[in-house]
Amino acid sequence: MAWWSGLRELKPLLHLLLPLSIHWVAEEMTVSVLVDVTTSALCPRHTTCSKAIYINGLQQTVVGIFKMVVLPILGQLSDEHGRKPLLLITMSTTIIPFALLAWNQSERFVYAYYVLRTISFIISQGSIFCISAAYVADVISESKRAAVFGWITGLFSASHVLGNFLARFLPQSYIFMVSIALLIFCPVYMQFFLIETVKVAPRKNHESGCCMKVVDFLNQRYKSMRKAAEIVMFSPTLRGMAIVTFFYKLGMSGINSVLLYYLKAVFGFNKNQFSELLMMVGIGSIFSQMVVLPILNPLVGEKVILCSALLASIAYAWLYGLAWASWVPYMSASFGVIYILVKPATYAIISKASSSVNQGKAQSFIGGTQSISHLLSPIAMTPLTSWFLSTNAPFDCKGFSIICASICMIISLCFACLLKPDDHSCSSDDDIQNNQQTALLSE
């Protein structure tokens, strides 16, 4: 019943989830091939490429610096000016970087790709999911959000499976062209079919100079940022979730930034092996998020699910770090079926602890704390991974940096065990019904 209930709740989200799923497919199908493209352009005729590892680490650091400010601002703007325009902007930023690689994959174009992709990540990475989570909270009642978030993250995994399936069997020369076509389709579809759920207050038409408009905008952003910080800091649940997600992302983002290059250097993995690994995790994740999570959540609650998923992420990191044969990464990847539940459990806990008018602020402010993790993790992971993959390593443990990253997940688990999730939220079923009626009238 929980499984079917979650499916029925997705009906008002159809025009959000369809373009989101296609967007995720388009992005994921480029992941496995990017390693080969980058390595071939920057380090021809080599399987290990320190330059590629460092440029990925630099990209992640720059994204983390700017995203700390940009992501909360985008969340605030979605509360004030609507979810739809912010989704259109964030989803459109991915098109141009991939268009460059579809045109040319030489060293200069790869560097240009990284510059534009960094800007794209600053605007879109994390913000798309945060704004989408706020959209869900606008139209779905509190008691049913955990199941719906499970379905959404399950669709995210399904999109990854399809994206990796396409990457596995499409010729490399066609991957970026197909991806661009799908990426263009998504904002066009949203523009015509997505219904706005936020009642935008009418603007006062008063004449003011350009400088005054800038000052007013900065003042509004400061007040909104301070309000978002107060919302999180004064709520024990939101404050605890900020700490949990910070340490979890600190470890996991560090692993993800170097993992594919580590597997390529140690086991000679290429596009096909990467796609197989990612597809295996994705298929299992679909089942765990769409079927297992809606059944378990009413029985054990989000906290138990979150702690179990964090425990699985620790096992995931240790197996990758100590991998002694090419089949071990496949066994390690199987834990992704469980640790993937961190995301829906996190969104559900944050959503329950936030009022209906502050969903975007709370989700994006905590997303901003994750950006600090994205900033810090490459500072340690990039040189450490490069060092232990080189011939100058102090001892033979090529995955030592991944083992070090698991310490952050252990800290996150400790804080998660101390959480006392709030069941109270200022948003009620009446608020949800009002939002749904507004959406229907606008349609």
VOZATI-33690 format. One record per residue (C-alpha): residue number from 0; x, y, z. Coordinates in steps of 0.25 Angstrom, whole numbers, plus 5000, padded with zeros to 4 digits. Layout:
N
NODE    k    c1    c2    c3
NODE  NUM     X     Y     Z
...
This chain:
443
NODE    k    c1    c2    c3
NODE    0  5000  5000  5000
NODE    1  5011  5010  5003
NODE    2  5018  5007  4990
NODE    3  5005  5009  4982
NODE    4  5001  5022  4991
NODE    5  5015  5028  4987
NODE    6  5012  5025  4973
NODE    7  4999  5032  4973
NODE    8  5004  5044  4980
NODE    9  5013  5047  4968
NODE   10  5002  5050  4959
NODE   11  5002  5066  4962
NODE   12  5018  5065  4960
NODE   13  5017  5059  4946
NODE   14  5022  5072  4939
NODE   15  5033  5074  4949
NODE   16  5038  5059  4949
NODE   17  5038  5057  4934
NODE   18  5048  5068  4930
NODE   19  5056  5065  4943
NODE   20  5058  5050  4939
NODE   21  5062  5054  4925
NODE   22  5072  5064  4930
NODE   23  5078  5054  4939
NODE   24  5079  5044  4928
NODE   25  5086  5054  4919
NODE   26  5096  5058  4930
NODE   27  5099  5044  4934
NODE   28  5102  5038  4921
NODE   29  5114  5047  4920
NODE   30  5120  5043  4933
NODE   31  5127  5031  4929
NODE   32  5132  5036  4916
NODE   33  5137  5049  4922
NODE   34  5149  5041  4929
NODE   35  5154  5036  4916
NODE   36  5152  5049  4908
NODE   37  5159  5057  4919
NODE   38  5171  5047  4921
NODE   39  5173  5046  4906
NODE   40  5173  5061  4904
NODE   41  5182  5064  4916
NODE   42  5190  5052  4917
NODE   43  5191  5045  4903
NODE   44  5195  5030  4904
NODE   45  5194  5030  4919
NODE   46  5184  5023  4928
NODE   47  5188  5031  4940
NODE   48  5187  5046  4939
NODE   49  5190  5054  4951
NODE   50  5187  5067  4943
NODE   51  5172  5062  4942
NODE   52  5171  5058  4956
NODE   53  5176  5072  4960
NODE   54  5167  5080  4951
NODE   55  5155  5072  4956
NODE   56  5159  5076  4970
NODE   57  5161  5090  4966
NODE   58  5147  5090  4960
NODE   59  5141  5085  4972
NODE   60  5148  5095  4981
NODE   61  5144  5107  4973
NODE   62  5129  5101  4972
NODE   63  5129  5100  4987
NODE   64  5134  5114  4990
NODE   65  5123  5120  4981
NODE   66  5112  5110  4984
NODE   67  5112  5114  4998
NODE   68  5106  5127  4995
NODE   69  5099  5124  4982
NODE   70  5091  5112  4986
NODE   71  5084  5119  4998
NODE   72  5081  5131  4990
NODE   73  5074  5122  4979
NODE   74  5066  5115  4990
NODE   75  5062  5129  4995
NODE   76  5058  5134  4981
NODE   77  5050  5122  4979
NODE   78  5042  5125  4992
NODE   79  5040  5139  4987
NODE   80  5039  5138  4972
NODE   81  5034  5124  4969
NODE   82  5040  5111  4967
NODE   83  5038  5110  4952
NODE   84  5047  5122  4947
NODE   85  5058  5117  4956
NODE   86  5057  5103  4951
NODE   87  5058  5108  4937
NODE   88  5071  5116  4939
NODE   89  5078  5105  4947
NODE   90  5074  5094  4937
NODE   91  5079  5102  4925
NODE   92  5093  5104  4930
NODE   93  5098  5090  4926
NODE   94  5095  5092  4911
NODE   95  5107  5100  4906
NODE   96  5119  5092  4913
NODE   97  5115  5079  4907
NODE   98  5113  5086  4893
NODE   99  5127  5090  4894
NODE  100  5132  5075  4895
NODE  101  5122  5071  4884
NODE  102  5129  5081  4875
NODE  103  5143  5078  4879
NODE  104  5151  5069  4889
NODE  105  5164  5075  4888
NODE  106  5172  5080  4900
NODE  107  5168  5095  4899
NODE  108  5153  5091  4898
NODE  109  5154  5082  4910
NODE  110  5160  5093  4918
NODE  111  5149  5102  4913
NODE  112  5139  5092  4917
NODE  113  5144  5091  4931
NODE  114  5143  5106  4932
NODE  115  5128  5107  4927
NODE  116  5124  5094  4934
NODE  117  5130  5100  4947
NODE  118  5120  5112  4945
NODE  119  5109  5102  4942
NODE  120  5112  5094  4955
NODE  121  5112  5107  4963
NODE  122  5098  5110  4959
NODE  123  5091  5096  4957
NODE  124  5099  5086  4966
NODE  125  5090  5083  4978
NODE  126  5080  5095  4975
NODE  127  5072  5087  4965
NODE  128  5069  5077  4975
NODE  129  5067  5087  4986
NODE  130  5057  5095  4978
NODE  131  5050  5082  4974
NODE  132  5049  5078  4988
NODE  133  5042  5091  4992
NODE  134  5033  5089  4980
NODE  135  5029  5075  4985
NODE  136  5026  5081  4999
NODE  137  5017  5092  4992
NODE  138  5008  5081  4987
NODE  139  5010  5068  4996
NODE  140  5005  5067  5010
NODE  141  5015  5065  5021
NODE  142  5011  5051  5025
NODE  143  5013  5046  5010
NODE  144  5026  5053  5007
NODE  145  5036  5042  5011
NODE  146  5030  5033  5001
NODE  147  5029  5043  4990
NODE  148  5044  5047  4992
NODE  149  5047  5032  4992
NODE  150  5040  5031  4978
NODE  151  5047  5044  4973
NODE  152  5061  5039  4977
NODE  153  5057  5025  4971
NODE  154  5054  5032  4958
NODE  155  5068  5039  4960
NODE  156  5074  5025  4960
NODE  157  5066  5020  4949
NODE  158  5071  5032  4941
NODE  159  5085  5029  4944
NODE  160  5083  5014  4940
NODE  161  5077  5019  4926
NODE  162  5088  5029  4925
NODE  163  5099  5019  4927
NODE  164  5092  5009  4918
NODE  165  5092  5019  4907
NODE  166  5107  5022  4910
NODE  167  5110  5007  4910
NODE  168  5105  5005  4896
NODE  169  5105  5018  4889
NODE  170  5118  5021  4881
NODE  171  5126  5032  4888
NODE  172  5124  5042  4877
NODE  173  5109  5042  4878
NODE  174  5108  5043  4893
NODE  175  5110  5058  4895
NODE  176  5100  5061  4883
NODE  177  5089  5052  4889
NODE  178  5092  5058  4903
NODE  179  5090  5073  4897
NODE  180  5077  5069  4890
NODE  181  5071  5064  4903
NODE  182  5077  5076  4911
NODE  183  5070  5086  4902
NODE  184  5057  5078  4903
NODE  185  5056  5079  4918
NODE  186  5054  5095  4920
NODE  187  5046  5096  4908
NODE  188  5036  5085  4913
NODE  189  5036  5092  4927
NODE  190  5033  5106  4921
NODE  191  5020  5101  4914
NODE  192  5015  5090  4924
NODE  193  5021  5093  4938
NODE  194  5011  5100  4948
NODE  195  5016  5110  4958
NODE  196  5012  5107  4972
NODE  197  5017  5120  4979
NODE  198  5008  5132  4980
NODE  199  5017  5143  4976
NODE  200  5014  5156  4983
NODE  201  5012  5168  4973
NODE  202  5024  5177  4972
NODE  203  5023  5192  4975
NODE  204  5025  5201  4963
NODE  205  5034  5211  4968
NODE  206  5045  5218  4961
NODE  207  5059  5217  4966
NODE  208  5073  5218  4961
NODE  209  5082  5206  4957
NODE  210  5090  5208  4970
NODE  211  5078  5208  4979
NODE  212  5073  5195  4972
NODE  213  5086  5188  4975
NODE  214  5086  5193  4989
NODE  215  5072  5188  4991
NODE  216  5075  5175  4985
NODE  217  5087  5172  4994
NODE  218  5079  5177  5006
NODE  219  5068  5167  5003
NODE  220  5078  5156  5001
NODE  221  5085  5159  5014
NODE  222  5071  5159  5022
NODE  223  5067  5146  5015
NODE  224  5080  5139  5017
NODE  225  5080  5143  5032
NODE  226  5066  5138  5033
NODE  227  5070  5125  5027
NODE  228  5081  5124  5037
NODE  229  5072  5127  5048
NODE  230  5062  5116  5043
NODE  231  5073  5105  5043
NODE  232  5081  5110  5056
NODE  233  5068  5111  5065
NODE  234  5063  5097  5061
NODE  235  5071  5085  5067
NODE  236  5067  5076  5056
NODE  237  5071  5085  5045
NODE  238  5084  5089  5052
NODE  239  5087  5074  5054
NODE  240  5084  5071  5040
NODE  241  5093  5082  5035
NODE  242  5105  5075  5043
NODE  243  5101  5061  5038
NODE  244  5100  5066  5023
NODE  245  5113  5074  5025
NODE  246  5122  5062  5029
NODE  247  5115  5052  5020
NODE  248  5117  5061  5008
NODE  249  5131  5064  5012
NODE  250  5135  5049  5011
NODE  251  5126  5045  5000
NODE  252  5129  5057  4991
NODE  253  5144  5054  4993
NODE  254  5142  5040  4989
NODE  255  5134  5043  4977
NODE  256  5144  5053  4972
NODE  257  5155  5043  4970
NODE  258  5148  5030  4970
NODE  259  5147  5028  4955
NODE  260  5162  5032  4953
NODE  261  5166  5023  4964
NODE  262  5159  5011  4957
NODE  263  5165  5015  4944
NODE  264  5179  5016  4949
NODE  265  5179  5003  4958
NODE  266  5170  4993  4950
NODE  267  5170  5000  4936
NODE  268  5155  5002  4936
NODE  269  5149  5009  4924
NODE  270  5136  5015  4920
NODE  271  5130  5001  4919
NODE  272  5134  4997  4933
NODE  273  5129  5010  4939
NODE  274  5116  5009  4932
NODE  275  5114  4995  4937
NODE  276  5117  4999  4952
NODE  277  5108  5011  4951
NODE  278  5097  5003  4945
NODE  279  5098  4992  4955
NODE  280  5097  5002  4967
NODE  281  5085  5009  4959
NODE  282  5077  4997  4957
NODE  283  5078  4993  4972
NODE  284  5075  5007  4976
NODE  285  5062  5008  4969
NODE  286  5057  4996  4977
NODE  287  5062  5001  4990
NODE  288  5056  5016  4988
NODE  289  5043  5013  4981
NODE  290  5039  5000  4988
NODE  291  5047  4998  5001
NODE  292  5047  5012  5006
NODE  293  5032  5014  5006
NODE  294  5030  5001  5013
NODE  295  5041  5003  5024
NODE  296  5038  5018  5027
NODE  297  5025  5016  5034
NODE  298  5031  5005  5042
NODE  299  5045  5010  5046
NODE  300  5045  5025  5043
NODE  301  5054  5034  5035
NODE  302  5065  5034  5046
NODE  303  5067  5019  5046
NODE  304  5068  5019  5031
NODE  305  5078  5030  5031
NODE  306  5087  5023  5041
NODE  307  5086  5010  5033
NODE  308  5090  5017  5020
NODE  309  5101  5024  5027
NODE  310  5107  5011  5032
NODE  311  5106  5005  5018
NODE  312  5114  5017  5012
NODE  313  5125  5014  5022
NODE  314  5126  5000  5017
NODE  315  5125  5005  5003
NODE  316  5138  5014  5005
NODE  317  5146  5003  5012
NODE  318  5144  4993  5001
NODE  319  5148  5003  4991
NODE  320  5160  5007  4998
NODE  321  5165  4993  5001
NODE  322  5161  4987  4988
NODE  323  5171  4976  4984
NODE  324  5165  4971  4971
NODE  325  5156  4976  4960
NODE  326  5144  4970  4965
NODE  327  5144  4977  4979
NODE  328  5139  4990  4973
NODE  329  5127  4983  4968
NODE  330  5124  4977  4982
NODE  331  5127  4991  4988
NODE  332  5117  4998  4979
NODE  333  5106  4988  4984
NODE  334  5106  4996  4997
NODE  335  5101  5008  4988
NODE  336  5087  5002  4988
NODE  337  5087  5005  5003
NODE  338  5095  5018  5005
NODE  339  5086  5024  4994
NODE  340  5075  5025  5004
NODE  341  5083  5036  5011
NODE  342  5077  5046  5001
NODE  343  5062  5044  5002
NODE  344  5063  5042  5017
NODE  345  5070  5055  5018
NODE  346  5060  5063  5010
NODE  347  5049  5057  5018
NODE  348  5055  5061  5031
NODE  349  5058  5075  5027
NODE  350  5044  5077  5020
NODE  351  5037  5072  5033
NODE  352  5045  5082  5042
NODE  353  5042  5094  5032
NODE  354  5029  5102  5030
NODE  355  5022  5103  5017
NODE  356  5028  5117  5014
NODE  357  5042  5113  5017
NODE  358  5044  5100  5010
NODE  359  5054  5107  5000
NODE  360  5061  5114  5010
NODE  361  5064  5102  5019
NODE  362  5067  5092  5008
NODE  363  5076  5102  5001
NODE  364  5083  5107  5014
NODE  365  5087  5093  5018
NODE  366  5091  5090  5003
NODE  367  5100  5102  5005
NODE  368  5107  5095  5017
NODE  369  5109  5083  5007
NODE  370  5116  5093  4998
NODE  371  5126  5096  5009
NODE  372  5129  5081  5008
NODE  373  5131  5081  4993
NODE  374  5141  5093  4996
NODE  375  5149  5085  5006
NODE  376  5149  5071  5002
NODE  377  5158  5073  4989
NODE  378  5169  5080  4997
NODE  379  5172  5067  5004
NODE  380  5167  5057  4994
NODE  381  5174  5062  4982
NODE  382  5188  5062  4986
NODE  383  5186  5050  4995
NODE  384  5181  5041  4984
NODE  385  5191  5046  4974
NODE  386  5202  5043  4984
NODE  387  5198  5029  4987
NODE  388  5195  5026  4972
NODE  389  5210  5030  4969
NODE  390  5223  5022  4971
NODE  391  5226  5031  4983
NODE  392  5215  5026  4992
NODE  393  5220  5023  5006
NODE  394  5214  5010  5007
NODE  395  5206  5001  4997
NODE  396  5191  5005  4999
NODE  397  5186  5012  4986
NODE  398  5172  5015  4992
NODE  399  5178  5021  5005
NODE  400  5171  5034  5002
NODE  401  5157  5027  5001
NODE  402  5159  5021  5015
NODE  403  5163  5034  5021
NODE  404  5150  5040  5015
NODE  405  5142  5029  5022
NODE  406  5145  5036  5035
NODE  407  5136  5047  5032
NODE  408  5124  5037  5029
NODE  409  5127  5031  5043
NODE  410  5126  5045  5049
NODE  411  5113  5048  5042
NODE  412  5107  5035  5047
NODE  413  5110  5039  5061
NODE  414  5103  5052  5060
NODE  415  5091  5045  5052
NODE  416  5090  5035  5064
NODE  417  5088  5048  5073
NODE  418  5077  5054  5065
NODE  419  5062  5055  5070
NODE  420  5054  5058  5057
NODE  421  5043  5068  5059
NODE  422  5029  5063  5055
NODE  423  5023  5077  5056
NODE  424  5023  5086  5044
NODE  425  5016  5099  5042
NODE  426  5011  5094  5029
NODE  427  4998  5087  5029
NODE  428  4989  5079  5019
NODE  429  4981  5092  5018
NODE  430  4993  5099  5013
NODE  431  4996  5088  5003
NODE  432  4981  5088  4998
NODE  433  4982  5103  4996
NODE  434  4995  5102  4988
NODE  435  4988  5091  4979
NODE  436  4976  5099  4977
NODE  437  4985  5111  4973
NODE  438  4992  5103  4963
NODE  439  4980  5097  4957
NODE  440  4974  5111  4955
NODE  441  4987  5116  4949
NODE  442  4986  5104  4939
